[in-house]
Amino acid sequence: MASRSNSFCKFSESSYDYYTDNEQPGDQNPDRADPLTRNNSLNGLLGFTFGSKKMRKKKPFYQDRAALLLAFFVLVFLGMNWWMISRIQNSGRAATPRVEFKFLKDNASTLSVREELVKLGKVRKPQKTIYARLLAKAAHALAEGQRKAEPKDLWAEPYFVASTWKPCAEHRDWLPSEGRNGYIIVTANGGINQQRVAICNIVAVARLLDATLVLPKFLYSSVWKDVSQFGDIYQEEHFIDYLKPDIHIVRELPQELQSLDLETIGSLVTDADVVKEAKPSFYKKHILPILHKNRVVHFLGFGNRLASDPLPLQVQRLRCRCNFHALKFVPKIEETGALLVRRMRQNVTRLGPLDRHLVGPFSKSLMKGERNRGEKVARYLALHLRFEIDMVAHSLCEYGGGEEERNELEAYREIHFPALVELKKTKELPSPADLKAEGLCPLMPEETVLMLAALGFNRQTRIYLAGANIYGGNSRLASLTTLYPNLVTKENLLSSSEIEPFKNFSSQLAALDFIVCSAADVFAMTDSGSQFSSLVSGFRVYYGGGKMATIRPNKRRLAGIFVKNNTIDWRTFEQRVRKAVRQTKRVFSRPVGRSVYRYPRCKECMCNT
């Protein structure tokens, strides 16, 4: 893996004391006087020193080695500042950095839409840099920061109370369900994150209805174009055996039920038939009778179809048990995930709090490496930059690309979000400026790098970038890769043969991102509403022991800071960003109605010691 770092020379000034032939150490020498005093004196202006008996010539400037060194390093410092700033300001045509940035190619929908937009003639050109003034200040601050220590709590959770919460979802207080009321099939839609939530929700429903669960299946999506099924991502045997004390799980329907036309007999239940965030009473009233009548129900989709509350304590705990304990990645994913983590830690021997839970037996490989290097060298930040074209288009926000950007995003919406296009025609929606002010727009790469710089992450920080194709391409990432050159993706870290088994399987690639982000010393998200970020942050809370720092930006607060781009000074910007981010780190129990997958600090999932 190629990497690039931009080291700034450090020096210490030495004192050079010298005396002329007729001078003694106790005499006053104008050449060694304070520079300001010397420059304002007649002697300094003329370049001569007057003695009592004779006039002697002042030593030339080039013989003052300390001054020469100082001038040299000032020029180097200014030169590096100029270089970084020019790289940002010319992001539209920025050269590819030494760390060859290969964009993820697993999101087939983006690629196919790109081709469609080419036909429409609406592909956008590289745009000009926004936030140019603040980015220039950030570059200057990062250059100066080479000689400064990072904030002491930058890589840690600031509140001790976070460490008082311990995992306890494994505690069971009931007898196994026999699944006597029939069989439940689920074919979950969406990507790996939506599917994971659907799996744990259907496990809870199976217990509520005393039904037998058939091993979950995944719906093929024309968007993700991934044919992966449950067994390609998760360990089937572990899932069945671990949940045996809770529910009965089988691999397939009994032979006598396989020939049934489920749609004809009324056993096919789609998302249109189940209200969003449905309560347990809904399933007992509407689904249980179908099970009694037909012995089988098939849920198709099942996206967010079980409410967070109210739920019996033990059923809620079962959801946590499923998410944090029952779903283990297959060995192929665990092994490659461990390899990525080890390389991000630069092969330094260190076992993180989550490693064993993420990569199982392959966590032993993380203990093989160099032992004589400091932990500071081995740590890394994982960044989930949720700035793919689907997110950007659906947000209805603007991102500095002008008319070309608006045309391209509208063309994408017409293809993928026709209902949103119709809604725009019939209803007056908030303006992009209003959406931005309310924190409803995803953070742009430029805003993300400004946040990281303001928080105090130095230029040498190793950053793992998770996600799919970034909207705007290489030029859009120029500010991020210029100010933080040690930014990599799994494509940078893995050889072609190592990543080959995962190509064209977006869910399996996302599983690798999940492992590396969960194991990171710091995880930074740019959209707190992202399902991926929610699951990763919840995993870090559950197993992290209060030591796994997570950055959850309050986009509404940050919007009020970014809007002052043309006037705010860097020191004030730093202070306001740090305050806004620190406020999101407060430790609290799960609010009623919020997801246990994201907020596991509750009596159902964790114990407060």
N, C-alpha and C positions, 0 to 999 in steps of 0.2 A: 504494500500500500504506500502510495506516495503521499507525503505530507509536507506542509510548508509552514515555517515559522519565521517571524520577522523579529529578530533580536535587536535590541537597542544597546549600544555600548554603554557601559557604566564606568565611571572614573572617579578618582578622588584627587583633589588638587593638592600638590606638594608645595612646601615652602622652600624656595631656593634663596639662601642668604649668601651674598658675596660682597666683597669689600675691595676698594681700589688700593693701590700701593701706599698712598698717604693717608688711608682711612683706618680707624680703629673701630672695634665692635661697638663701642659706646657712642660713636659719632652719629649724627643724623644724616641720612642719605635720602635725598628727594626721590631717587629712583625706586625706593622701597616704601615711600609714603603712600597714603590712601590714594587710589587712582583718581577720585573726584578732585581731591585737593591738588594733586599733581597736574591734572589737566587744566585746572583753572589758574594755575600760577604762571608767571612770566617765564620761569625756567622751563616748565613743561611745554609752553608754546614755542619757545625758541629752540628747544632741544639741547641746551647747554647747561652745565652746572658751574656756578661761580664759586671758587674757593678764595681764601684770603690772599694767596700769593700768585696763583696761576689759574688759567681757564682750561678746563678739560672737556672733551666732547662726551655727550650722553651716550649710553649704550644703545645701539639700534634696537627697534621693537622685536625683530626676529630672534634676538638673543634671549628675550624673556620667554622661556619655554612654557611656563605656566599659562601665560596669556595666550600663547600660540595653541596650546592644547584646548583651552577653553573655547577659543574661536572655532577650532576645528569641530568640536563636538556640538556646538550650537548650530553650525551649518548642517551637520549630520541630522540633528533633531528636526530642524526646519525642513530639510529635504524629505525626511520620512513623512512628516505631516503633509507636505505638498503632494507626495505620491499617493497617500491614502485618500486624501480629499479629491484628487483628480480622478482616481479610480471610481469613486462614488458618483461624481458629477458626470462621468461619461459612461454610466452604467448601461445605456442603450447599446453601446458598442464595446463593452468591456471585454478585455481579453480573458480567456479561460484561465482560472487559477491553476497553480501547479497540482493541487489536489484535484484531479480530474473529476468534475461533478457530473455523475451520471444520474439522470432523473429516472425515477421508478417507472417501469413500463407495465405495471400490473393492472392499471385502471384502463381496461380496454374501451370503456365508453368514451373517455376523454379523447382517446386516439381516433376512434371512429367519428366522433363529432367534429374533431379537427378536420378530418377529411371532408365531412359534409360542409363545414364552413368554408373550406377552400373552394368548393364548388359554388357556394353562394357568393364568393368574392368578399367575405367579411372577416378574413383573418387579420388580426391587428398587428401593427408594427410595434417595435420597441418604443416604450414611452420615456418621457423625460423623468428625471428623478424628482420625487417630492420630498419634503422635509429636508431640503438641501442644507439649510442653515444649521439645523440641529444635528444633522449627520456630520457636518464639518466639525462642530463642537465635540461630538462624540469621538471622532477620530483623534482630535487633539487630546481629549481626556484619556483615551486609551494609550496614546503615545506617552503621556506623562505618567500614566498608571504603571508603566513597566518598573518604576522605582518605588511604588507604593504598595503597601499591604492591602489585601482585600478586606472588606468589612468582616468582623469576627463571626457574625452569625449568618454569613452568606450561604454557607454549605450546611446549615443545620436548622432544625425547627427551633424557633425562639422560645417556645413555651414548654416548661417542664411537665405540665399537666398532661401533655400528649403522651408521655411515656407511662402514664398510669392505666391506660387502656390496654387490655390483653385479649387475644383471641379466645373465644369460648363457644363458638358455634357447634363444636363437636359434641357438646353435652346433649344427651337425649333423655327424654322423660316420657316415653310412650312405647307401646308395643308395635311391632311391624304391621303395616297394612297388608291385608291378604288380597286386595284388588278384586273383590268379589262382584263389583257392580258392572264389570265389562272392561273394554280395552280403549285406551286413548292413543290415537296417532297424531303426531304433529309434524307438519312440513313447514319449517321456519323460513321466513323470507329475510331479505336484507343482506348485509355483510356479516362478518364474523362477530362483530360486537352486538348487533341486533339479535343475531342467532343465539349468542350466549345468554342474553337476558331471557329470550323466549324459552330456552331449555329449562332454566331454573324456575321460571314462572309455571311452565307446564308440569314440572315435578311437584310444585305446591298444589296445583289444581288436582293432580292425580291423587294426592293424599286427601285433599278436601272431599273428593267424591268417592274415595275408597275404590279407585280403579287401577288397573294394571297398565303401565306405560310401555308402549312399543318404542324401541330405540329410536330417538329422533332422526328425522331426515331433513335435508336442506333443499329449499326451492331454488332451482336454477334461475339466475337472473340475467336478462339481456344487458343489464348495466355492468354487473361484475364479471359475467362470463367465466365463472369458476365452477367446475363440476365437482369440487371437493364435497365429500359427505362426512358425516360425524366421525367415522373411523379413520378418515384421512387426517384429522386434526386432533381428536381427543382419544384417549385410551378407553376402549369400550369395556374391557374386563374390569378395570378399576372403577369406572362409572357405575356399572351394574352391582359389583360387590360392595362398594362403599355405601351405596344407598339402600342396600338390602334391608337394613334395620328400619328403614323409613317407608319405602314403597316397593312393590313388585315390578320388575322390569324384564321384558322379554325382547328377543331380537326381531321377531316377526309375529304377525297374527297367526292364530291357529288355522289349520288347513280349511276348516269348514266355513271360516269367515272371509278368506282371501278372495273368493269368487263373487262376493256381494258387490253390487253397484251402489256405492255409498251415497252418491248424489241422488239416485233414484229413490232410495229408501229414506232420505232426509237426514243422513248421518254426516254429510259434508257441511262443515261450519266455517265460513270465511270471516274475515275481519269486518265485513259489512253486517254480519249477524251478531257480532259481539261488540258492545259499547266499549269505547276506550277506557282504560282504568276501571274495568268492571269489578264489582265487589263479590265476595264469596256467595252472597245471597243470589246473585244473578246465575251463577253456575249451578247452584242447587235447585233453582226454580226452572231454568230453561235447558240445561245440559243433562242433568241427572235423569230426567224422564226419557231422553233419547237413549241413554245408556241402558236403562231398564228395558226399553222396547226393542232396540236393535243390537244391543251388546257391544256396540262399537261407535265411536265418534272420531271423525278426522278433522282436526283444526288445520286450516290452510292459511298460512301467514303468521298469525298470532303475534303481531307486533304491539307491544305495550297493552296487552289485553287483561292484565291483572293489576288491581290497585295496590299502591304501597300500603295503604291503611283504609279501613281497619282490617286486621288479620289476626287470627289467634297467635299467641306468642310462639308456640312450638312450630306452627306452619311458617311464620316469618323466619324463625331460626333455620328451618329447612332450606329456605331460599339461600340464606347465607352459606349454609353447609354445602349446598350444591355449587355455588359460585367459587368459594374459596378453598374447597377441599375435594369435591367430586370430579371437577373438570381438570384433568392433567393432559398436557400436550403429549403427542406420540413421540417416541424416542428420536425420530428423525428431526423433529422440530426442536426438542430439548437439546440435542447434541449441537446443532448449528447455533442455537441461541446461546449456549454456553461459550461457543467459539467466538461469537460476536462480543459478548461481555468481556471475555479475556483479552481480546484485542483492544477494546475500548480502554481497558485498564492497563494497557501496554505490557501485558504478560507479567504483571506484578502479582505475587501471591497474596490474595485477600479474599475472604469469604464474606459476602454481604448478608444482611438479615433475611433477604428474600430468595437468595440463590437456590437453596434446597427446595423451596416450594415451587420455583419456576422451572428448574431444569433437572430436578430429581437426582438420580445417581451421577449425572454428568457434572454436578457441582464439585465433585472431587477433582475434575480437571482444572478448576479455578485455583486449586491449591498447588498446582505445578507451575513454577515460574521463578523469577528472581526474588530474593528475600531481602536484599540489602538496599532497597530503594524506599523512599518515604511514601507514606500514604497520599500525600498531597500531589505527587506526580501521577498517581494511578487514578485519581477521581475524574469523573466526567459528568457533563450535563446532557440530558436527553430533552429534545425539543419536538413537540408535536405542532407543526405549523399547519393549521387547518386552513389552507388557502388554495384548495383545488377549485376547478371551474364550476363544479356543481354547487359548492358552498357559496362561491362568489356570486353566481347568477341568481340563486334562490334568495339571497339576502336583500336584493334590490338596492344595494348601496353603490356608491361610486368610488373608484380607486385611483383617480388621477390620470386616466387614459383618454379622457375627452370623448368626442363623438365616436371614434373608432371603437373604443371600449364599449360604449353603450350599444352600438349596433351588434357587436359580436355577442354580448351577453343576452341581448334580446333574441337573437337568432338561436342561441342555445336554449333559452326558455321556451321558445316556440316548439322545439323538438322534444324537450324533456319535461317541461312544466307547463303544459297547455292550460291547465286549470288556473295557474297563477297569471298567465297572460290574459285570460278572460276576466279574472278578478280585477286586474288593473283597468280594464275597459269599463267595468260596471261600478266600481267603487273608488272613491278618492283615498289613496293610501298615503302614509307619511312620506315626506320628502327624504331623499338620501341624507340631507343634513340633519333632519330630525332623528332618523334612524341611528345615525352616528352619535348624536348627542345622548341618546338613550342607551348606548352601549350594545346595539343590536347588530353591529357590523363586525365581521371577523378582523382581528388585527392583521395588518399588512406586514410583509417582511421588513419594511423600513421601520414600522412602529415597533416590531419585535426586537430588532437590533438596538433601537434606542432604549427600550426597556431594559434589556440585558446590560447594556453599557452603564445606564443610570444606576442599576442595582449594584454594580461594582465588579462584575465578572471581567477579568483581565483578558488581554488580547490572546494569550496563550491557551485559554480555556478549550478543552477538547469537547466538541459538541456533536452529538448523534442526532441527525435529522430524520424523524419518522414521518411517514405520510406518502401520498401518491404524487402525481404530477402537479407541480406548483404552477398556478396560473400566472402567465407572463414569462415563464421560462427562465433562462439563465440571466437575462438582463434584470428581471425582477429580484433575483437573489443576489445581485452584485454587491449591494450594501452589506448584506449579511456575510457573504464569503470574503469580502475585502477586510472588514473590521475584525472578523473572526475566521482566520484562514484554516484553523484546525477543525473544520466542520466536515463531517463525513456521513455517508449513508451505508446501508448494508452492501450496496453494490461496490462501494469503495473498499470495504473491509474484506469481502469474500472474493475468492478467485472465481473464474467462470465455471469451473467444474464444481465448486462448492455451492454456488447459487443455482446451478442448472436444474436440480430436482424440484425447485420451487417456482420456476418460471411458468407463467400463465396460470398460477394459482394465487390469486390476490389474497384469499383468506389465510393461506399458509404464510405468505409474506407478511401479512398483518400480524400473525402470531409471533413472528420473529421480532417485529417492532414492539409488541407487547412485552416480551421478555426483556429486551434491552432497556426500554423505558422504565419498566417496573424496578429493575435492578440498579438504575442510575443513582448517583449520589444526590443529584437534584433533577427533578422532572418539571419542565416548564410547559404549560399549555397556553394556547392563544385563544381558545374558545372553550369556555367552561361548560357549554352545552353539548360538546362533542361526546358521543357515546364512548369512543375509545379513551379519551382523556378521563372520563368519569370512572371507567372500569380500572384504568391504571392507577389513578389517585386513590380509589377505594382499596385496591390491593396493597398499596404502599401504607395506607393507614392500618389495615388489618394486621399485616405481618411486620410492619416497620418498627414497632416498639417506640414510636415517637421520635425516631432518628432520621426518617427519610423526608427530606425537605421537598415541598411541592409549591410551585409558583402558580397561583390561580389569579390572573389579573382581573381586576374590576374594570371592565371596558368602559363603563359609564364614567368612572372617575378619571381614567386615563384620557378619554376623549376631551374632557375639560382641560387637561394639561397640554395635549398635543395641539389644540386649537390656538395656543399661544406661541406656536413655532417661531413667528417672526419677531417676538419681543422678549421671551423668557431667557434668562441667563442660565448657563449650564448648572451652576451650583444649586439654584432654586429648582430647576428641573429634576436634578438628582433627589433632592429632599422630598419633593412632592411625589415622585414615582415610588420611592422607598416607603413612604408613609402609606400610599395607596395599596401597595402589595403586602405590606406587613399586616394591615387590617384584615386581609383575607386569610391570614394564618391563625386566627383565633380558634381555639379548641372548644367545640361545643357538641352536645349530643345531637343525634339525627332529628331534624325538625319533622313534625307530623306531616305525612303525605309525601316525604322525599324518599328517594331510592336507597335501599339498604346496600345496594352494590356500590354506590358512590359514598354514602355516609354510614359506614358500618358501626360507628360509635353509638351503640344503643344496647339495651339489656338483652335484646334478642340475639345479637351477634357477638358482642364483646363484653368483657367484665371490667368494671372500673375498680381498680385495686387501691 
